[in-house]
Amino acid sequence: MRYVELRHQDERTGVYLGSPSIVRLSDGALLASHDYFGNLKNLNGEAGLSTVYRSEDNGKTWNEITHIIGAFWMQMFVCGGAVYGIACTQEYGDVVIRRSLDGGFTWSIPRDEETGLLLKSGPGRENPNFQVTPRPTILNRRVYLPLDDMHVIPGGPAWAPQYFHTAVLSAPADADLLRKESWTLSNEVAFDYRKVPVPGLADEHSGWLEGNVIAAPDGKLVNIVRMHLNQRNKAAILTLSPDGKKLSFDCNDIIGFLGGSTNFKISQDPETGVYFTMANEIIGDYETIRNFLVLSVSRDLRHWKRACVLMRDDSGLDPEASKHYTGFQYASHLMDGGDLIYLVRAAYRGAHNFHDSNRIVFRRLKNFRRFLKDVPQ
């Protein structure tokens, strides 16, 4: 498998690599980032550290340019000639935003509500517990960031899908994005399995997280979220008011979505109008988990079709071992002319399980629009 490796982390360290993010800067350079999880903890969980890389040759080579302390799940976006990074200060920490005016070499410090502190989390695991892994999007001159609030039940497991409430944070793109008063937080929506009309599809362990705000074909805003149900390859569609204040869900809006039980990011090709995503399709009776990354396409956000396989395990592991040890996940992608470039958190050739990624890799899909031609109307 051909790829450019930004970082390899020996699994013996107990430190793993997550939250890939990639943007193209106004000066033409590519900027990439990722965080670390595992054996980098303080008393409240993952401590929060991200590394930033820069490429001046379209991804052929990368230079590590800085580290950011207090940045967990960081996702970058470009707005008004600057690059921003939205993150939590640590696992389920405060939501903060930083700005770089020099191409990612230096970043502002979120000291208070005037300089980047947007939302305060509770102490320890007391609510709220914010998570910001989805990518920010700019639609109709407004920045939208889906986020989650994990409502932990005392005495329950540390992580469970049913704990998450989904919401959206948004701001005018021309506002001072470092000021808290520029941002609007929608209402939180919890998933209620009792309202699902399909018998057996959901139960008390079902839930959602990690949404994507995108404009539907009719122009209305939707938030499409990852779903954990009794059937895999599903997602849910919530509707969002243009001002970002009102988020709502119709219990009939659970759709088939290849890879919907893992993280995905949705984009729309401005040339063809086709929507696409990269996600971990699960085949058959769990023949794959995260070791099979596919490009899926849709014209209406409701009916999805696999367009091509992007990454599969070529390490020689048998299928059962591959499921356990290999993962290509949380892909961050970017349209780059006629190509599609993507940054992947990979558990590959040496990882001790599919989740705990030991590599951050960059790949390019040439002439990606050839896969958008046969999308059902």
NORKA-V909219 format. One record per residue. N is the residue number from 1. OMEGA is omega in whole degrees, 0 to 359 (none if undefined). Layout:
N;OMEGA / N;OMEGA
This chain:
1;182 / 2;176 / 3;172 / 4;183 / 5;176 / 6;181 / 7;169 / 8;179 / 9;180 / 10;184 / 11;180 / 12;178 / 13;185 / 14;178 / 15;185 / 16;190 / 17;183 / 18;171 / 19;178 / 20;178 / 21;181 / 22;178 / 23;172 / 24;182 / 25;181 / 26;178 / 27;177 / 28;181 / 29;170 / 30;178 / 31;180 / 32;178 / 33;172 / 34;176 / 35;181 / 36;174 / 37;183 / 38;187 / 39;174 / 40;190 / 41;164 / 42;185 / 43;184 / 44;180 / 45;181 / 46;190 / 47;179 / 48;177 / 49;177 / 50;175 / 51;182 / 52;181 / 53;180 / 54;177 / 55;178 / 56;185 / 57;175 / 58;172 / 59;178 / 60;177 / 61;183 / 62;174 / 63;174 / 64;187 / 65;179 / 66;170 / 67;177 / 68;179 / 69;182 / 70;179 / 71;179 / 72;184 / 73;185 / 74;174 / 75;185 / 76;171 / 77;181 / 78;181 / 79;175 / 80;178 / 81;178 / 82;172 / 83;182 / 84;172 / 85;176 / 86;185 / 87;164 / 88;182 / 89;174 / 90;178 / 91;182 / 92;179 / 93;177 / 94;175 / 95;183 / 96;176 / 97;177 / 98;180 / 99;173 / 100;179 / 101;183 / 102;175 / 103;174 / 104;182 / 105;178 / 106;185 / 107;175 / 108;181 / 109;181 / 110;184 / 111;186 / 112;185 / 113;175 / 114;187 / 115;173 / 116;177 / 117;186 / 118;182 / 119;177 / 120;173 / 121;178 / 122;178 / 123;181 / 124;176 / 125;174 / 126;180 / 127;0 / 128;177 / 129;188 / 130;177 / 131;186 / 132;184 / 133;180 / 134;181 / 135;173 / 136;176 / 137;177 / 138;181 / 139;178 / 140;175 / 141;176 / 142;178 / 143;179 / 144;177 / 145;172 / 146;175 / 147;180 / 148;173 / 149;183 / 150;180 / 151;184 / 152;175 / 153;180 / 154;180 / 155;180 / 156;178 / 157;182 / 158;181 / 159;177 / 160;183 / 161;184 / 162;179 / 163;193 / 164;168 / 165;182 / 166;181 / 167;179 / 168;174 / 169;184 / 170;181 / 171;173 / 172;184 / 173;181 / 174;178 / 175;171 / 176;188 / 177;177 / 178;182 / 179;180 / 180;184 / 181;177 / 182;191 / 183;177 / 184;176 / 185;178 / 186;169 / 187;174 / 188;179 / 189;175 / 190;177 / 191;180 / 192;184 / 193;183 / 194;181 / 195;181 / 196;186 / 197;182 / 198;182 / 199;175 / 200;182 / 201;184 / 202;175 / 203;185 / 204;178 / 205;182 / 206;179 / 207;182 / 208;178 / 209;170 / 210;183 / 211;177 / 212;176 / 213;183 / 214;176 / 215;177 / 216;180 / 217;179 / 218;178 / 219;180 / 220;180 / 221;176 / 222;174 / 223;182 / 224;190 / 225;173 / 226;183 / 227;170 / 228;184 / 229;176 / 230;169 / 231;180 / 232;180 / 233;177 / 234;173 / 235;179 / 236;180 / 237;172 / 238;178 / 239;184 / 240;176 / 241;183 / 242;180 / 243;176 / 244;185 / 245;189 / 246;176 / 247;184 / 248;184 / 249;171 / 250;187 / 251;175 / 252;186 / 253;168 / 254;189 / 255;169 / 256;184 / 257;184 / 258;181 / 259;185 / 260;179 / 261;173 / 262;183 / 263;175 / 264;177 / 265;185 / 266;174 / 267;174 / 268;178 / 269;182 / 270;182 / 271;183 / 272;185 / 273;182 / 274;173 / 275;178 / 276;179 / 277;173 / 278;184 / 279;183 / 280;177 / 281;175 / 282;186 / 283;174 / 284;182 / 285;180 / 286;175 / 287;175 / 288;173 / 289;176 / 290;182 / 291;185 / 292;183 / 293;184 / 294;169 / 295;179 / 296;187 / 297;180 / 298;173 / 299;186 / 300;182 / 301;182 / 302;182 / 303;188 / 304;181 / 305;175 / 306;179 / 307;178 / 308;174 / 309;181 / 310;182 / 311;172 / 312;186 / 313;176 / 314;186 / 315;181 / 316;177 / 317;175 / 318;187 / 319;181 / 320;178 / 321;179 / 322;177 / 323;186 / 324;191 / 325;188 / 326;176 / 327;173 / 328;199 / 329;176 / 330;183 / 331;173 / 332;187 / 333;184 / 334;173 / 335;185 / 336;187 / 337;177 / 338;181 / 339;173 / 340;179 / 341;183 / 342;180 / 343;190 / 344;169 / 345;189 / 346;166 / 347;195 / 348;175 / 349;176 / 350;178 / 351;182 / 352;166 / 353;187 / 354;184 / 355;189 / 356;191 / 357;179 / 358;181 / 359;166 / 360;186 / 361;180 / 362;178 / 363;179 / 364;174 / 365;183 / 366;173 / 367;187 / 368;183 / 369;175 / 370;179 / 371;182 / 372;189 / 373;188 / 374;180 / 375;180 / 376;179 / 377;none
